[in-house]
Amino acid sequence: MREKLMIIIKYILFASILISLKTYSYTIGERPSNFKLIGHDGKHHTLQQYLGKIIVLEWYNHSCPFVRKHYDSGNMQKLQKKFTEVGVIWLSIVSSAKGKQGYFSSSFKAYQMKLQEGSQAAAVLIDENGKVGKAFGAKRTPEMFILDKLGKIVYMGAIDNIATVNKSDIKRARNYVAESLDKLLKGEKVALARTRPYGCGVKY
């Protein structure tokens, strides 16, 4: 009887996981629901307000060594600057919960970190309850999502193809984000829509 009960419990748990994955994760070609998050500037930012523009969502944790690889080298800031200068909206999202690594206690703290990083993102957004991160199924920092002008996801996954913390690997890496944005800006289809993200786990 005990064994049968354990099997039933395991089945229920497994089914719950499958349902939650289906309910809370978007896929390529899907248009995510609108969200509203407070930014480093103390203002609320929504997806809806940027509709009609290409949008990059970057999951960010300033203490993660994989994130540090791209910021300490200046790689992330260069990408941000290159594409925001031609009209791409770049939003860095912090889904770290209170008491967890990477958490921001206020917009002012996010503002200070943005200045310190030299970030060229349009905004650093605070997703304290993790609702937006979970909706997108974001699991790593950095993890990248690109939305086209219609608001549909056209890329999701890693920033590049070398999953290390070594800054020296950046030059020889294939940068999926830059590649995808270049395609979109030319009016072409993104060649590789999904890759496996790497980095620290999002601290929900």
BELZI-V386249 format. One record per backbone hydrogen bond with DSSP energy under -0.5 kcal/mol. NH is the residue of the N-H (numbers start at 1). CO is the residue of the C=O. Records with the same first field share a line. If there is no record, write none. Layout:
BEGIN
NH: CO + CO
END
This chain:
BEGIN
5: 1
6: 2
7: 3
8: 4
9: 5
10: 6
11: 7
12: 8
13: 9
14: 10
15: 11
16: 12
17: 13
18: 14
19: 15
20: 16
21: 17
22: 18
23: 19
24: 20
25: 21
29: 153
30: 27
32: 30 + 151
37: 45
38: 126
39: 43
40: 124
42: 39
45: 37
47: 35
50: 47
51: 48
52: 149
53: 50
55: 147
56: 89
57: 145
58: 56 + 91
59: 57 + 143
60: 93
64: 61
68: 64
69: 65
70: 66
71: 67
72: 68
73: 69
74: 71
76: 70
78: 74
79: 75
80: 76
81: 77
82: 78
83: 79
84: 80
85: 81
86: 83
87: 84
88: 83
89: 54
90: 88
91: 56 + 89
92: 90 + 123
93: 58 + 91
94: 125
95: 93
97: 203
100: 97
103: 100
110: 106
111: 107
112: 108
113: 109
114: 110
115: 111
116: 112
117: 113
118: 114
119: 114
122: 90
123: 90
125: 92 + 123
126: 38
127: 94 + 125
130: 127
134: 130
135: 131
136: 132
137: 133
138: 133
141: 200
142: 59
143: 59
144: 157
145: 57
146: 155
147: 55
148: 152
151: 148
153: 30
154: 146
155: 146
156: 193
157: 144
161: 174
163: 161
164: 162
167: 165
169: 166
170: 167
173: 169 + 170
175: 173
176: 159 + 174
177: 159
179: 175
180: 176
181: 177
182: 178
183: 179
184: 180
185: 181
186: 182 + 183
187: 184
188: 183
193: 191
195: 156
197: 195
200: 141
202: 139
204: 202
END
